[in-house]
Amino acid sequence: MGLALKEEFFDEPSCEHNGAAKEKKACKTAAPGSSTGGCALDGAYIVLSPIKDALNIVHAPINCLGNSYNQRTSKAEKEKNYYMYGLTTAINENDLIFGSEEKLRQGIIYTYEKYKPKGIFVYNTCVPALTGEDIEGVSKEVSVKLKIPVVPVLSQGFSGNKNLGNKIAGDALFTHIIGKKEPKIDLMGEFNINLIGEYNIKGELFLIKKALKSIGINVLSTITGDSTVEEIMYSHKAELNVVICSKALVYLARKMKEKFGIPYIEESFFGMTSTNKAITDIANSIGNMELIKKTKDYIKIMTKKTEEKTYQYKKFLTGKKVLLYTGGVKSWSMISALNDLGLKVIATGIKKSTDEDKLRIIKEFDKNGNIIMLDNGNPVNLIKIAKENNADIILAGGRNQYTAIKSLIPFLDVNQERLQPYVSYEGIECMAKLIYSEIKNPLFKLLKESIG
């Protein structure tokens, strides 16, 4: 493939807005200097880095790694937790002149000898892409020598934004990892699924697995939270792929359907309503009548328990106004969770949302045109919207925290840097408690009174 990106990255048949992507913001080329949350490297890195027994080498000047490393608060159990490691070849001026392929080659070998990972992902970036480094050739050569997958990830930042990087990472897994091994019999359950696009932010995967295990569903592989190289290798043996709030990785699900015949569905686990729907859809897709009955019984029990645990919080929160400024699918999936708590969303951020995300907001949550869709989230605009609409709290990413606090508006982080899990039944209880605590915090009232 080289530096020429696959046409299907931009022309996704599974997307309602197929064919329009080239002209749309969701697939535009990233602006220079906006790699954090913006370029293809960032998108690829956050997809692949949660694989806990693989290491990631960013072939770039050192600042490229700094922009992408440890942006997601993923967790992992067992194995070596390599998802916390950040490695780079730290290309310098001499490498630009004399080339850095040998530096990369020796870096991969050193990494293997020191850490003994089960796989290594090598990320191409703007500088070596422009100078013509053969990342794919070096990776293939060293992979044969080390007898482990050394996977080239063609994630040069000028190719496009984070969504495109997600697809590039998914393609790297599909081309070099998936289908390369068969699972042991004891790893297979009666009903086996893969979760795609779940990165285990603050242990959210563990909550999803807990719910699915309770009804007898085995998560064969997770792409990529808390996963291993081996389990992704045998992910082709699942009978269903469940894409979790990650529109860019629908690409991977579609490719697996075409090659391995695995059907897929798209679901969200934010909020009790969405969790109930997701579990029901999974059971219905598998089609086993006993499983469907067990799922209905489980949902009935968990709904009652969750309503009891969140009753006091919901009683206080009902009618409170929220300004939600986050990205991508969270622009709509988080609304479902907030609605479960009786909160009213006055505005939602759509800066990184696709046309399909925006359409979903309108269809499911904005039938009367009451929600403001925020494309401009600069501090001045954010606070202006919040104050004009009497927002009781702002839910956004960490970079907006001080903007909210300086304006004496309660704040809760809902992006990948968050400190608590928000999915499934336990997650909605956690979210309810945190929002309640933030709004009830007497500090804001005291400060407002002191200012006059």
N, C-alpha and C positions, 0 to 999 in steps of 0.2 A: 504494500500500500504506500510505503514511503510517506512523504509529507502531504500527498494528495488525500484528503479526507473522503471517506465513503459518502456517496450521494445520499444513502439512506439515513445517515445521521441527521440530515436536514429535511428528509421527506419521509416521515414516519407514517406508514399506512394505518397504524392503530390509533392515530391522533385525529380528532374531529377536524382539526385545522391543517390536515395533510396538504403539503405543497406550498403553504403560505409561509413556512418557517424562515425561508431565506430573507423574506422581506420584513420579518417581525422581530421585535426586540428580543424575544426569547432566544434567538440564535445569532444575534449580531456579534461581530468581533469585539472582544474586550478592549477597552481603552487602555493605552499604555499607562503603567503605574497603578492600575487598579486590580492587582492580582488577588488581594484578599477578598474572597467572596465574589470574584469577578471572572478570572480567567480559567482556561481549560485545565491548567495544572492543578489549581485549587480543587476543581470539581472531580478530577481523577483521583487526587490524593485522598480526599475524604471518603471516597468509595472503597479504596483498596487498603487504606491504613488500618482499619479495624481487624483485619485478618491477623490473628494473634501469634501465629508461628511463621509469619513471613516478614521480611524486612524490605524497606523502601529506600532506594537510592535516587535522590534528585540530582540529575546531571546538569548542573547550573552554577552560576555565581551563588554565593552562600545566602544572599538575601531572598532568593526564590523559596528556599526551604523555610526560612523564617516566616514568610507570609502564609504558609499552609500548615506548618507543624502544630499539632495539638490544638486545633480549633474546635474539635468536637470532644465532649467529655464522655467518650466511650468507656465501657468497662469490659472486662474479660474474666473468665473463670478458667482455672487449671492452665496447663501448657505454659509456655514462655510468653510473657506479655509484651511482645515486640511492638505492639501498636503504640507504645509510648516512646519508641525510639525514632530519632530523625537523623538521617544520614545524607550527606551531600559530597560531591566531588570538588566543590568549591573552585570552579573554573576561574582562572585569573588571566591577566593580560598576555602572559607567555603562552598559555593554552590557546588563546585566540590566534596567535601567530603560528605556533608549531603543531597545533592539533592536540586533542585531549582523549582520543580513543584509547591509547595505552593507559592513561590515567584512570579511565573508567574501567578498563579490563582489570587492572591491578586492584582497584577499589572493590570490585565485585568479589574477587578472589579473597582479598583481605577480610571482607565482611563475612564470607562463608567460613573461613578458617577460624575466625574469632568467635562467631555466634552459632554456627551450624543451623541456620534457619532451614525450613522445609521448602522455601521458595523466596525469590528476590524479584521485586518489581523495579524496573529502571525507567525513570521518567525523562523523556526528552523535553527540553525547554527552548525558549526563544533563541538563546545564543548558539548552542550547538546545532540547532535546526538551521539557522542562517549560515553557519560555517560549513554545513554539510557532513556532520559526524554520522557515521554508520552505526547508530544505536542498535538497530535490529541485527546487523551482522555480528557485532560484539556479543550481544545477548545470546544469540544462537550458539556461537562458538564456545562461550563459557558454560552455557547450560549443558552441553555435551561433556565437557571436561569435569564439571562438578556433579553431574548426574542429578540435578534438581531443576525445577522450572526457573529459568531466568527470563522474565517476561518484559519485553519492551512496551512502554506505554507512550504513544505518540501524542503527548499532551502539551506541545508547544503553545504557549499562552496566546500568541497572535492568531491561533486558529479560531478561537471563539470563546464564549463565556463558560460559566460553571456548569450549566446544563449540558453543554456539548462535552465537557470534560467527563461528566458522569457517563455519557454514552460511550466515550472512548475507553473508559475503564471497564465498562460492561463488555465491550467488544474484545478487550484484551483477555478477560476471563473466559469468554466464549471461545476464542480462538486457541488459547494456550492451556487452559486449565480444565474446563468443564468437559466431562465425558472421558477423561483419561484414566479412570479407575472405577472398579466395582465395589460397592459397599459390602461389608461383612454381614452375614445373616442376622446377627444379634443387634445390628444397628437399625434394622428395618422393623417398623410396626405394622399394624393392620392397615392403617391409613397414613400415608406419608406425603408431606407437603414441603415445599421450600418457601421461605420468606425472602422476598427480594426488595431491597431498598430499606431494610431495617438495620441501623448502625449501632443499636444498643446504647443510645444516649442515656447516661446515668442509670443503666440497668433496665431500660424499658423492655428490652427483649425478654428478660427473665419473667416479667409480668405477663407478656403475651404468651410465652411458652406455658406458663402456669395455667392460664385459662384454657389453652388448647389441649394440654395434657389431661385436664379434668374431664374432658369429654372424649378422650381416647385418640386424639390426633397427635401423631409423631412428627416433629419438625426435623426432617432429614438433614437439611442444610439451610444456613442463613447466609445470605449474600448482602452484607458481609459481617454484621455484628457478631462478635464472640465466635467467629468461625475459624476453621483451619483450612490449609491448602487441600488436604485430603478430602474433607467433607464437601468442598466445592467441586472437587474432581468427580465425586459420585452423585452430585446433585441431579444428574440426568435420570436418575431412577425414581424420582418423585412422581406422584400421579397428578399433582396440581401445584402450580406456582401462584403464590399470593403476593402481589406487588403492593407494598406498604407505602402509601403517600409519596411516591417517587416517580413522577411522570417520565423523567428522562430514562429510567431503567425499564420502562415498558418495552423499549428497544430490545433489551436482553431477553425479556420474557417472550417476546415475539420470535426472536431467533431460536430459542429453545423449543418453542412450539413447532416451528418449521422443521427443525432437525430431529427432535426427539419425540414430537407428538404430544408434548405436555401442555394441556390447556392452562389458561391463567385468568385470574380475576384481580381487580383493583379494589383495595379496601383501606380503611383508616381505623385506628384504634384509639383516637382521641375522643374521649367522652363515652358515657354509658350507651347512648343511642347508637353511636357508630360501632362500638365494640359488640353490642348485641347483633347488629346487622352483619358485621364481619364474620362472626362465628357462625351465624345462621347461613350466610352465603357459602362459607367453606363447606359446611355439612351438606347443604343442598347440592353443591357442585360435585361432591364425592358421590352422593346419591344413595347412601346406605340408610335404610329406613330406621334401623335401630339407633344409628348415630344421630339421625335427625331428631328422634324422640328424646334421646339423652341430652342433646343440645338444648331443646326447648325447656326441659326440666331444669337444666343448669342455669339457663338465662333467667328463668323465673325466680330461682333461689338467689342468684347474685344481684338481680335487680332490686329485690326486696331488701337485702342486706345493705346494698350501696345507698339506697334511698334513706334507710334508717340512719346510716352513718353520716350522711350529708344533710340531713333534715335541718338541723339548727343553722348550719352555714347558709343553706339555700334560703331559709326563712329571712335571713338578714340581707342576702345578696340579690334577691329578686327585685328587678327594676333598676338596679344599679347600672350605670353606663360605663362601657369599656371602649377605649381606643386601642385597637389591635394593629400593631405595625410590625409585621414579620414578613417572611418571604415564601415564594413558591406555593406549594399545596397547603401550607399552614394558614394561608390567607383565607381558606374556607374550612379546612378540617378542624382548626382550633375553634371556629365559630360554633360548630356542633357541640363541643364540650362546654363552651360558655353558655349556650342556650340551655343545656341540661341543668345548669345551676341557676337559671332564671335571669341571667345577666343579659343586658341589651347592648349589642355591639353597634356603636355609632359610626365607626370607620374601620377599614381594614387596608393594610398595605398590599400593593400589587406590583411593586417594582420588579420583582423577580418571578412574577406569576405568568403563566402561559395564557393564551386566549381561552383555552379550555378551563383553566382555573377560574378566570373571570366569569365565564359563562355559568359555571357551577355556583358561584356566589349569587348571581342573579336568580337562577332557577330555584335554588334551595333555601336561600336566606334573605333575598332582597326583592321579593315579588312586588313590593310597593315602592321600590326605589328609595328606600330610607337610608341605606348604608353608603357612606362616602368611601369611594375607592381612591386611596392615596398613592400616587406615583412619586410624589415629591416628599421625602421624609426628612428634609433638613430641619434642624431644631426649631427655627422660627415658625415654620409651617405646622410642625407637629403640635407645638404648644398653642398656636392660634386655633387649630381645629379642636383641640382638647378643651380649651376655655370657652370657645363659642358654643360648644355643645354640652358644657357642664359635665365633662368626663369625671367619673369617680376614681378611675385608675387607668394607667397606661400599661399595656402588655407589649413588650418589644424585646429587642436584643440588647445585650449589655452596653453597647455604645450609646444607647439612648437613656441609660440609667440616670446620669448626672443632669441631663437636660430636664427630666421629669422632676427630680428631687429639688433642683434649683428653682423650679416653678411651683414647688410645694404640692405636687400631685403624686399620690402613691404610685409605686412602680413594681412590676414583677417581670423577671427575665423569662422569656418563653422560647428563646432560640437555643442553638446547640451548646452554648456555654452554661446552660441552666444547671442548677444544683440538685434538682429533684426530678424523678420520672413523672410524666403526666398521662401515660396511656393506661388503658384497661380500667378495671374497676378500682383498684388501689390508687391508680394515677388520678382519677377524677376526684377522689376523696382528698388526696394530697393537694391538688390544685385548689379545691374549695377552701381548704384550711389556710393556704398561703394567701389567696386573694382576700379572704376574710380578715386575716391578720394584718395585711398591708392597709386595707381601707380603715380598719378599726384603730390602727396605730394612733395614739393620742398626740404624738409628736407633731404631726401636720397641723392639727387643730391649734395646738399651743403656739406654733410658729406663726400661723396666720393671725392669731389674736395679738401676738406681740408686735407684729408688723403693722397691724391696724387695718 
